[in-house]
């Protein structure tokens, strides 16, 4: 009788330990392998690059359209102000002759 109880006890222990390992295996997200992670990162970089290209192209098209609407004199003034702003942003002074012949402001 003792052998029978011992066999049943061992069988129950074997099945319960197997059930516990099966539960751990099936729950939770699957772990990605290193190659899968690299592949996913590469795909994300490619998507981001495409998105930036589209945005840049959109901005360029809008700028081109706005520029096309302007008259010749306005385009010239825009070009001059762009040059001037670039010079200011680079912390450079105006050229010598421009400073020499500018009208002096009265204080």
N, CA, C and O atoms as a printed pandas DataFrame, in Angstrom:
     atom_number atom_name residue_name chain_id  residue_number  x_coord  y_coord  z_coord
0              1         N          UNK        A               1    0.818   -1.178    0.000
1              2        CA          UNK        A               1    0.000    0.000    0.000
2              3         C          UNK        A               1    0.879    1.265    0.000
3              4         O          UNK        A               1    0.565    2.261   -0.651
4              5         N          UNK        A               2    1.949    1.192    0.725
5              6        CA          UNK        A               2    2.877    2.300    0.806
6              7         C          UNK        A               2    3.508    2.572   -0.562
7              8         O          UNK        A               2    3.730    3.726   -0.930
8              9         N          UNK        A               3    3.797    1.498   -1.315
9             10        CA          UNK        A               3    4.373    1.668   -2.655
10            11         C          UNK        A               3    3.384    2.358   -3.580
11            12         O          UNK        A               3    3.784    3.184   -4.401
12            13         N          UNK        A               4    2.107    2.039   -3.464
13            14        CA          UNK        A               4    1.070    2.644   -4.298
14            15         C          UNK        A               4    0.980    4.148   -4.006
15            16         O          UNK        A               4    0.943    4.953   -4.936
16            17         N          UNK        A               5    0.943    4.535   -2.719
17            18        CA          UNK        A               5    0.881    5.947   -2.349
18            19         C          UNK        A               5    2.129    6.689   -2.828
19            20         O          UNK        A               5    2.053    7.839   -3.261
20            21         N          UNK        A               6    3.245    6.035   -2.747
21            22        CA          UNK        A               6    4.499    6.633   -3.178
22            23         C          UNK        A               6    4.489    6.875   -4.691
23            24         O          UNK        A               6    4.924    7.929   -5.153
24            25         N          UNK        A               7    3.996    5.907   -5.457
25            26        CA          UNK        A               7    3.902    6.058   -6.918
26            27         C          UNK        A               7    2.941    7.177   -7.292
27            28         O          UNK        A               7    3.253    7.992   -8.161
28            29         N          UNK        A               8    1.788    7.230   -6.655
29            30        CA          UNK        A               8    0.807    8.289   -6.941
30            31         C          UNK        A               8    1.406    9.657   -6.587
31            32         O          UNK        A               8    1.254   10.619   -7.341
32            33         N          UNK        A               9    2.067    9.735   -5.469
33            34        CA          UNK        A               9    2.695   10.970   -5.028
34            35         C          UNK        A               9    3.746   11.446   -6.037
35            36         O          UNK        A               9    3.796   12.632   -6.362
36            37         N          UNK        A              10    4.573   10.540   -6.527
37            38        CA          UNK        A              10    5.604   10.886   -7.512
38            39         C          UNK        A              10    4.979   11.329   -8.832
39            40         O          UNK        A              10    5.458   12.271   -9.463
40            41         N          UNK        A              11    3.916   10.655   -9.247
41            42        CA          UNK        A              11    3.240   11.028  -10.497
42            43         C          UNK        A              11    2.649   12.429  -10.372
43            44         O          UNK        A              11    2.765   13.225  -11.303
44            45         N          UNK        A              12    2.029   12.743   -9.260
45            46        CA          UNK        A              12    1.437   14.065   -9.037
46            47         C          UNK        A              12    2.520   15.142   -9.056
47            48         O          UNK        A              12    2.326   16.209   -9.637
48            49         N          UNK        A              13    3.635   14.868   -8.433
49            50        CA          UNK        A              13    4.742   15.831   -8.409
50            51         C          UNK        A              13    5.278   16.069   -9.816
51            52         O          UNK        A              13    5.566   17.206  -10.189
52            53         N          UNK        A              14    5.410   15.004  -10.591
53            54        CA          UNK        A              14    5.923   15.140  -11.964
54            55         C          UNK        A              14    5.001   16.000  -12.813
55            56         O          UNK        A              14    5.464   16.889  -13.528
56            57         N          UNK        A              15    3.677   15.738  -12.738
57            58        CA          UNK        A              15    2.733   16.508  -13.539
58            59         C          UNK        A              15    2.627   17.956  -13.074
59            60         O          UNK        A              15    2.467   18.857  -13.897
60            61         N          UNK        A              16    2.713   18.185  -11.795
61            62        CA          UNK        A              16    2.601   19.557  -11.294
62            63         C          UNK        A              16    3.833   20.373  -11.703
63            64         O          UNK        A              16    3.702   21.549  -12.041
64            65         N          UNK        A              17    5.006   19.777  -11.677
65            66        CA          UNK        A              17    6.204   20.510  -12.093
66            67         C          UNK        A              17    6.174   20.788  -13.584
67            68         O          UNK        A              17    6.634   21.842  -14.022
68            69         N          UNK        A              18    5.644   19.866  -14.371
69            70        CA          UNK        A              18    5.519   20.071  -15.819
70            71         C          UNK        A              18    4.521   21.185  -16.092
71            72         O          UNK        A              18    4.752   22.010  -16.976
72            73         N          UNK        A              19    3.429   21.228  -15.362
73            74        CA          UNK        A              19    2.421   22.261  -15.541
74            75         C          UNK        A              19    2.988   23.633  -15.208
75            76         O          UNK        A              19    2.663   24.613  -15.878
76            77         N          UNK        A              20    3.826   23.717  -14.190
77            78        CA          UNK        A              20    4.410   24.995  -13.811
78            79         C          UNK        A              20    5.356   25.505  -14.891
79            80         O          UNK        A              20    5.378   26.703  -15.172
80            81         N          UNK        A              21    6.128   24.630  -15.494
81            82        CA          UNK        A              21    7.055   25.080  -16.532
82            83         C          UNK        A              21    6.302   25.480  -17.789
83            84         O          UNK        A              21    6.738   26.394  -18.488
84            85         N          UNK        A              22    5.190   24.832  -18.102
85            86        CA          UNK        A              22    4.403   25.195  -19.259
86            87         C          UNK        A              22    3.772   26.563  -19.078
87            88         O          UNK        A              22    3.685   27.332  -20.035
88            89         N          UNK        A              23    3.331   26.880  -17.875
89            90        CA          UNK        A              23    2.723   28.173  -17.608
90            91         C          UNK        A              23    3.724   29.300  -17.805
91            92         O          UNK        A              23    3.371   30.348  -18.346
92            93         N          UNK        A              24    4.946   29.107  -17.384
93            94        CA          UNK        A              24    5.962   30.145  -17.514
94            95         C          UNK        A              24    6.307   30.381  -18.978
95            96         O          UNK        A              24    6.619   31.501  -19.380
96            97         N          UNK        A              25    6.249   29.332  -19.756
97            98        CA          UNK        A              25    6.657   29.441  -21.147
98            99         C          UNK        A              25    5.641   30.222  -21.977
99           100         O          UNK        A              25    6.027   30.983  -22.865
100          101         N          UNK        A              26    4.354   30.045  -21.703
101          102        CA          UNK        A              26    3.327   30.623  -22.549
102          103         C          UNK        A              26    2.923   32.038  -22.195
103          104         O          UNK        A              26    2.296   32.700  -23.022
104          105         N          UNK        A              27    3.242   32.535  -21.028
105          106        CA          UNK        A              27    2.776   33.860  -20.649
106          107         C          UNK        A              27    3.814   34.913  -20.968
107          108         O          UNK        A              27    5.007   34.622  -21.058
108          109         N          UNK        A              28    3.344   36.154  -21.140
109          110        CA          UNK        A              28    4.250   37.276  -21.360
110          111         C          UNK        A              28    4.678   37.400  -22.810
111          112         O          UNK        A              28    4.459   36.492  -23.612
112          113         N          UNK        A              29    5.292   38.535  -23.143
113          114        CA          UNK        A              29    5.738   38.747  -24.521
114          115         C          UNK        A              29    6.940   37.869  -24.848
115          116         O          UNK        A              29    7.741   37.510  -23.985
116          117         N          UNK        A              30    7.027   37.546  -26.115
117          118        CA          UNK        A              30    8.160   36.730  -26.559
118          119         C          UNK        A              30    9.418   37.594  -26.594
119          120         O          UNK        A              30    9.367   38.765  -26.969
120          121         N          UNK        A              31   10.525   37.017  -26.208
121          122        CA          UNK        A              31   11.794   37.729  -26.272
122          123         C          UNK        A              31   12.295   37.725  -27.709
123          124         O          UNK        A              31   12.278   36.694  -28.382
124          125         N          UNK        A              32   12.740   38.890  -28.171
125          126        CA          UNK        A              32   13.266   38.981  -29.525
126          127         C          UNK        A              32   14.734   38.585  -29.527
127          128         O          UNK        A              32   15.477   38.849  -28.581
128          129         N          UNK        A              33   15.120   37.953  -30.602
129          130        CA          UNK        A              33   16.527   37.612  -30.729
130          131         C          UNK        A              33   17.296   38.861  -31.151
131          132         O          UNK        A              33   16.694   39.867  -31.525
132          133         N          UNK        A              34   18.596   38.798  -31.091
133          134        CA          UNK        A              34   19.437   39.947  -31.435
134          135         C          UNK        A              34   19.237   40.364  -32.889
135          136         O          UNK        A              34   19.167   41.554  -33.196
136          137         N          UNK        A              35   19.144   39.378  -33.782
137          138        CA          UNK        A              35   18.952   39.690  -35.201
138          139         C          UNK        A              35   17.601   40.342  -35.440
139          140         O          UNK        A              35   17.487   41.264  -36.247
140          141         N          UNK        A              36   16.574   39.863  -34.739
141          142        CA          UNK        A              36   15.250   40.462  -34.901
142          143         C          UNK        A              36   15.244   41.901  -34.402
143          144         O          UNK        A              36   14.596   42.759  -35.000
144          145         N          UNK        A              37   15.955   42.173  -33.320
145          146        CA          UNK        A              37   16.040   43.540  -32.805
146          147         C          UNK        A              37   16.739   44.447  -33.811
147          148         O          UNK        A              37   16.287   45.562  -34.072
148          149         N          UNK        A              38   17.845   43.960  -34.375
149          150        CA          UNK        A              38   18.564   44.765  -35.370
150          151         C          UNK        A              38   17.680   45.044  -36.576
151          152         O          UNK        A              38   17.666   46.155  -37.108
152          153         N          UNK        A              39   16.947   44.029  -36.999
153          154        CA          UNK        A              39   16.075   44.180  -38.157
154          155         C          UNK        A              39   14.978   45.203  -37.873
155          156         O          UNK        A              39   14.660   46.027  -38.731
156          157         N          UNK        A              40   14.398   45.152  -36.668
157          158        CA          UNK        A              40   13.350   46.098  -36.293
158          159         C          UNK        A              40   13.903   47.521  -36.222
159          160         O          UNK        A              40   13.252   48.461  -36.680
160          161         N          UNK        A              41   15.096   47.687  -35.653
161          162        CA          UNK        A              41   15.699   49.015  -35.570
162          163         C          UNK        A              41   16.008   49.571  -36.958
163          164         O          UNK        A              41   15.811   50.758  -37.214
164          165         N          UNK        A              42   16.487   48.718  -37.842
165          166        CA          UNK        A              42   16.795   49.141  -39.202
166          167         C          UNK        A              42   15.518   49.596  -39.907
167          168         O          UNK        A              42   15.516   50.604  -40.613
168          169         N          UNK        A              43   14.444   48.852  -39.711
169          170        CA          UNK        A              43   13.160   49.204  -40.314
170          171         C          UNK        A              43   12.673   50.547  -39.772
171          172         O          UNK        A              43   12.182   51.378  -40.536
172          173         N          UNK        A              44   12.804   50.767  -38.458
173          174        CA          UNK        A              44   12.378   52.032  -37.853
174          175         C          UNK        A              44   13.193   53.203  -38.378
175          176         O          UNK        A              44   12.649   54.274  -38.647
176          177         N          UNK        A              45   14.510   52.999  -38.526
177          178        CA          UNK        A              45   15.355   54.065  -39.074
178          179         C          UNK        A              45   14.949   54.406  -40.505
179          180         O          UNK        A              45   14.913   55.573  -40.898
180          181         N          UNK        A              46   14.646   53.366  -41.270
181          182        CA          UNK        A              46   14.249   53.585  -42.663
182          183         C          UNK        A              46   12.936   54.356  -42.736
183          184         O          UNK        A              46   12.784   55.247  -43.573
184          185         N          UNK        A              47   11.991   54.020  -41.869
185          186        CA          UNK        A              47   10.713   54.719  -41.840
186          187         C          UNK        A              47   10.912   56.181  -41.453
187          188         O          UNK        A              47   10.310   57.070  -42.056
188          189         N          UNK        A              48   11.743   56.430  -40.462
189          190        CA          UNK        A              48   11.995   57.799  -40.014
190          191         C          UNK        A              48   12.663   58.615  -41.122
191          192         O          UNK        A              48   12.339   59.785  -41.327
192          193         N          UNK        A              49   13.597   57.983  -41.832
193          194        CA          UNK        A              49   14.275   58.657  -42.933
194          195         C          UNK        A              49   13.282   59.040  -44.031
195          196         O          UNK        A              49   13.330   60.152  -44.557
196          197         N          UNK        A              50   12.389   58.122  -44.372
197          198        CA          UNK        A              50   11.371   58.403  -45.389
198          199         C          UNK        A              50   10.461   59.548  -44.930
199          200         O          UNK        A              50   10.108   60.423  -45.720
200          201         N          UNK        A              51   10.087   59.535  -43.655
201          202        CA          UNK        A              51    9.222   60.585  -43.112
202          203         C          UNK        A              51    9.906   61.941  -43.217
203          204         O          UNK        A              51    9.276   62.925  -43.604
204          205         N          UNK        A              52   11.205   62.000  -42.871
205          206        CA          UNK        A              52   11.943   63.272  -42.964
206          207         C          UNK        A              52   12.025   63.745  -44.411
207          208         O          UNK        A              52   11.885   64.937  -44.686
208          209         N          UNK        A              53   12.251   62.817  -45.333
209          210        CA          UNK        A              53   12.317   63.197  -46.750
210          211         C          UNK        A              53   10.995   63.798  -47.218
211          212         O          UNK        A              53   10.979   64.809  -47.920
212          213         N          UNK        A              54    9.897   63.175  -46.829
213          214        CA          UNK        A              54    8.585   63.686  -47.228
214          215         C          UNK        A              54    8.334   65.071  -46.653
215          216         O          UNK        A              54    7.836   65.956  -47.349
216          217         N          UNK        A              55    8.679   65.258  -45.381
217          218        CA          UNK        A              55    8.482   66.560  -44.754
218          219         C          UNK        A              55    9.327   67.632  -45.428
219          220         O          UNK        A              55    8.856   68.742  -45.673
220          221         N          UNK        A              56   10.581   67.291  -45.728
221          222        CA          UNK        A              56   11.471   68.249  -46.400
222          223         C          UNK        A              56   10.924   68.616  -47.777
223          224         O          UNK        A              56   10.935   69.784  -48.166
224          225         N          UNK        A              57   10.446   67.612  -48.507
225          226        CA          UNK        A              57    9.895   67.870  -49.837
226          227         C          UNK        A              57    8.649   68.747  -49.750
227          228         O          UNK        A              57    8.455   69.633  -50.583
228          229         N          UNK        A              58    7.810   68.507  -48.751
229          230        CA          UNK        A              58    6.614   69.332  -48.556
230          231         C          UNK        A              58    6.984   70.776  -48.284
231          232         O          UNK        A              58    6.427   71.692  -48.888
232          233         N          UNK        A              59    7.934   70.980  -47.365
233          234        CA          UNK        A              59    8.356   72.343  -47.033
234          235         C          UNK        A              59    8.931   73.052  -48.254
235          236         O          UNK        A              59    8.670   74.232  -48.486
236          237         N          UNK        A              60    9.716   72.311  -49.026
237          238        CA          UNK        A              60   10.337   72.891  -50.215
238          239         C          UNK        A              60    9.265   73.299  -51.228
239          240         O          UNK        A              60    9.363   74.360  -51.844
240          241         N          UNK        A              61    8.252   72.462  -51.398
241          242        CA          UNK        A              61    7.174   72.763  -52.341
242          243         C          UNK        A              61    6.397   74.001  -51.890
243          244         O          UNK        A              61    6.037   74.844  -52.712
244          245         N          UNK        A              62    6.142   74.110  -50.595
245          246        CA          UNK        A              62    5.421   75.276  -50.077
246          247         C          UNK        A              62    6.238   76.532  -50.301
247          248         O          UNK        A              62    5.706   77.550  -50.742
248          249         N          UNK        A              63    7.545   76.468  -49.996
249          250        CA          UNK        A              63    8.415   77.626  -50.199
250          251         C          UNK        A              63    8.446   78.036  -51.671
251          252         O          UNK        A              63    8.386   79.221  -51.997
252          253         N          UNK        A              64    8.538   77.050  -52.546
253          254        CA          UNK        A              64    8.594   77.331  -53.979
254          255         C          UNK        A              64    7.300   77.999  -54.451
255          256         O          UNK        A              64    7.326   78.936  -55.249
256          257         N          UNK        A              65    6.175   77.502  -53.945
257          258        CA          UNK        A              65    4.886   78.075  -54.311
258          259         C          UNK        A              65    4.774   79.505  -53.819
259          260         O          UNK        A              65    4.317   80.378  -54.557
260          261         N          UNK        A              66    5.188   79.759  -52.571
261          262        CA          UNK        A              66    5.109   81.106  -52.020
262          263         C          UNK        A              66    6.028   82.059  -52.777
263          264         O          UNK        A              66    5.689   83.222  -52.996
264          265         N          UNK        A              67    7.191   81.555  -53.171
265          266        CA          UNK        A              67    8.146   82.377  -53.902
266          267         C          UNK        A              67    7.610   82.739  -55.285
267          268         O          UNK        A              67    7.823   83.845  -55.782
268          269         N          UNK        A              68    6.914   81.790  -55.888
269          270        CA          UNK        A              68    6.378   82.016  -57.229
270          271         C          UNK        A              68    5.310   83.111  -57.233
271          272         O          UNK        A              68    5.097   83.762  -58.255
272          273         N          UNK        A              69    4.651   83.314  -56.119
273          274        CA          UNK        A              69    3.597   84.321  -56.025
274          275         C          UNK        A              69    4.149   85.746  -55.940
275          276         O          UNK        A              69    3.420   86.704  -56.196
276          277         N          UNK        A              70    5.432   85.896  -55.583
277          278        CA          UNK        A              70    6.005   87.214  -55.337
278          279         C          UNK        A              70    6.414   87.897  -56.650
279          280         O          UNK        A              70    6.676   87.243  -57.659
280          281         N          UNK        A              71    6.459   89.242  -56.598
281          282        CA          UNK        A              71    6.929   90.007  -57.757
282          283         C          UNK        A              71    8.457   90.062  -57.735
283          284         O          UNK        A              71    9.092   89.615  -56.780
284          285         N          UNK        A              72    9.035   90.614  -58.799
285          286        CA          UNK        A              72   10.491   90.659  -58.922
286          287         C          UNK        A              72   11.124   91.536  -57.838
287          288         O          UNK        A              72   12.149   91.171  -57.263
288          289         N          UNK        A              73   10.528   92.666  -57.568
289          290        CA          UNK        A              73   11.095   93.574  -56.561
290          291         C          UNK        A              73   11.010   92.949  -55.157
291          292         O          UNK        A              73   11.919   93.118  -54.344
292          293         N          UNK        A              74    9.933   92.238  -54.885
293          294        CA          UNK        A              74    9.781   91.602  -53.577
294          295         C          UNK        A              74   10.818   90.489  -53.426
295          296         O          UNK        A              74   11.402   90.321  -52.355
296          297         N          UNK        A              75   11.044   89.733  -54.499
297          298        CA          UNK        A              75   12.052   88.668  -54.454
298          299         C          UNK        A              75   13.435   89.239  -54.163
299          300         O          UNK        A              75   14.205   88.659  -53.398
300          301         N          UNK        A              76   13.748   90.393  -54.787
301          302        CA          UNK        A              76   15.043   91.019  -54.555
302          303         C          UNK        A              76   15.173   91.444  -53.099
303          304         O          UNK        A              76   16.215   91.238  -52.476
304          305         N          UNK        A              77   14.115   92.035  -52.561
305          306        CA          UNK        A              77   14.143   92.466  -51.161
306          307         C          UNK        A              77   14.263   91.270  -50.220
307          308         O          UNK        A              77   14.967   91.341  -49.213
308          309         N          UNK        A              78   13.581   90.177  -50.542
309          310        CA          UNK        A              78   13.668   88.963  -49.727
310          311         C          UNK        A              78   15.097   88.416  -49.725
311          312         O          UNK        A              78   15.609   87.993  -48.688
312          313         N          UNK        A              79   15.732   88.430  -50.896
313          314        CA          UNK        A              79   17.096   87.926  -51.008
314          315         C          UNK        A              79   18.055   88.776  -50.166
315          316         O          UNK        A              79   18.921   88.245  -49.470
316          317         N          UNK        A              80   17.889   90.092  -50.237
317          318        CA          UNK        A              80   18.753   90.987  -49.463
318          319         C          UNK        A              80   18.554   90.773  -47.961
319          320         O          UNK        A              80   19.523   90.729  -47.202
320          321         N          UNK        A              81   17.312   90.643  -47.542
321          322        CA          UNK        A              81   17.066   90.474  -46.104
322          323         C          UNK        A              81   17.562   89.108  -45.627
323          324         O          UNK        A              81   17.981   88.964  -44.478
324          325         N          UNK        A              82   17.515   88.113  -46.501
325          326        CA          UNK        A              82   18.036   86.798  -46.133
326          327         C          UNK        A              82   19.548   86.868  -45.929
327          328         O          UNK        A              82   20.074   86.320  -44.960
328          329         N          UNK        A              83   20.249   87.547  -46.849
329          330        CA          UNK        A              83   21.697   87.724  -46.719
330          331         C          UNK        A              83   22.041   88.455  -45.431
331          332         O          UNK        A              83   22.970   88.084  -44.715
332          333         N          UNK        A              84   21.276   89.499  -45.155
333          334        CA          UNK        A              84   21.525   90.307  -43.971
334          335         C          UNK        A              84   21.307   89.481  -42.699
335          336         O          UNK        A              84   22.091   89.566  -41.754
336          337         N          UNK        A              85   20.252   88.696  -42.686
337          338        CA          UNK        A              85   19.973   87.889  -41.490
338          339         C          UNK        A              85   21.042   86.814  -41.296
339          340         O          UNK        A              85   21.418   86.513  -40.163
340          341         N          UNK        A              86   21.532   86.233  -42.397
341          342        CA          UNK        A              86   22.606   85.242  -42.283
342          343         C          UNK        A              86   23.863   85.877  -41.714
343          344         O          UNK        A              86   24.560   85.267  -40.903
344          345         N          UNK        A              87   24.153   87.101  -42.136
345          346        CA          UNK        A              87   25.329   87.801  -41.630
346          347         C          UNK        A              87   25.170   88.084  -40.134
347          348         O          UNK        A              87   26.114   87.907  -39.363
348          349         N          UNK        A              88   23.984   88.519  -39.728
349          350        CA          UNK        A              88   23.739   88.779  -38.303
350          351         C          UNK        A              88   23.880   87.497  -37.487
351          352         O          UNK        A              88   24.462   87.510  -36.402
352          353         N          UNK        A              89   23.358   86.411  -37.999
353          354        CA          UNK        A              89   23.407   85.143  -37.263
354          355         C          UNK        A              89   24.830   84.614  -37.126
355          356         O          UNK        A              89   25.137   83.894  -36.175
356          357         N          UNK        A              90   25.696   84.965  -38.066
357          358        CA          UNK        A              90   27.095   84.535  -37.988
358          359         C          UNK        A              90   27.955   85.540  -37.229
359          360         O          UNK        A              90   29.171   85.375  -37.134
360          361         N          UNK        A              91   27.328   86.574  -36.694
361          362        CA          UNK        A              91   28.011   87.624  -35.925
362          363         C          UNK        A              91   29.096   88.317  -36.747
363          364         O          UNK        A              91   30.209   88.535  -36.268
364          365         N          UNK        A              92   28.764   88.654  -37.972
365          366        CA          UNK        A              92   29.706   89.377  -38.832
366          367         C          UNK        A              92   29.178   90.780  -39.090
367          368         O          UNK        A              92   27.969   90.993  -39.184
368          369         N          UNK        A              93   30.096   91.734  -39.205
369          370        CA          UNK        A              93   29.722   93.106  -39.488
370          371         C          UNK        A              93   29.421   93.259  -40.982
371          372         O          UNK        A              93   29.742   92.393  -41.796
372          373         N          UNK        A              94   28.793   94.390  -41.309
373          374        CA          UNK        A              94   28.572   94.699  -42.719
374          375         C          UNK        A              94   29.907   95.077  -43.345
375          376         O          UNK        A              94   30.813   95.520  -42.638
376          377         N          UNK        A              95   30.043   94.912  -44.645
377          378        CA          UNK        A              95   31.293   95.290  -45.302
378          379         C          UNK        A              95   31.623   96.792  -45.101
379          380         O          UNK        A              95   30.751   97.613  -44.816
380          381         N          UNK        A              96   32.910   97.099  -45.261
381          382        CA          UNK        A              96   33.413   98.436  -44.957
382          383         C          UNK        A              96   32.719   99.519  -45.780
383          384         O          UNK        A              96   32.299  100.530  -45.217
384          385         N          UNK        A              97   32.589   99.338  -47.090
385          386        CA          UNK        A              97   32.006  100.373  -47.939
386          387         C          UNK        A              97   30.536  100.602  -47.629
387          388         O          UNK        A              97   30.049  101.728  -47.732
388          389         N          UNK        A              98   29.835   99.564  -47.255
389          390        CA          UNK        A              98   28.425   99.733  -46.897
390          391         C          UNK        A              98   28.318  100.541  -45.614
391          392         O          UNK        A              98   27.461  101.418  -45.499
392          393         N          UNK        A              99   29.185  100.251  -44.645
393          394        CA          UNK        A              99   29.168  101.011  -43.398
394          395         C          UNK        A              99   29.587  102.462  -43.632
395          396         O          UNK        A              99   29.084  103.371  -42.973
396          397         N          UNK        A             100   30.514  102.676  -44.576
397          398        CA          UNK        A             100   31.034  104.004  -44.847
398          399         C          UNK        A             100   29.978  104.911  -45.458
399          400         O          UNK        A             100   29.881  106.088  -45.111
400          401         N          UNK        A             101   29.185  104.355  -46.372
401          402        CA          UNK        A             101   28.240  105.191  -47.115
402          403         C          UNK        A             101   26.804  105.085  -46.612
403          404         O          UNK        A             101   25.904  105.646  -47.238
404          405         N          UNK        A             102   26.564  104.405  -45.534
405          406        CA          UNK        A             102   25.218  104.368  -44.955
406          407         C          UNK        A             102   24.867  105.735  -44.384
407          408         O          UNK        A             102   25.740  106.484  -43.946
408          409         N          UNK        A             103   23.597  106.042  -44.396
409          410        CA          UNK        A             103   23.153  107.303  -43.804
410          411         C          UNK        A             103   23.286  107.187  -42.300
411          412         O          UNK        A             103   22.942  106.163  -41.709
412          413         N          UNK        A             104   23.777  108.220  -41.702
413          414        CA          UNK        A             104   23.912  108.235  -40.250
414          415         C          UNK        A             104   22.569  108.607  -39.634
415          416         O          UNK        A             104   21.897  109.532  -40.090
416          417         N          UNK        A             105   22.188  107.875  -38.591
417          418        CA          UNK        A             105   20.936  108.192  -37.907
418          419         C          UNK        A             105   21.194  109.286  -36.901
419          420         O          UNK        A             105   22.199  109.279  -36.191
420          421         N          UNK        A             106   20.251  110.245  -36.850
421          422        CA          UNK        A             106   20.384  111.332  -35.874
422          423         C          UNK        A             106   19.740  110.893  -34.567
423          424         O          UNK        A             106   18.626  110.369  -34.552
424          425         N          UNK        A             107   20.432  111.106  -33.513
425          426        CA          UNK        A             107   19.920  110.685  -32.215
426          427         C          UNK        A             107   19.075  111.751  -31.579
427          428         O          UNK        A             107   18.563  111.557  -30.476
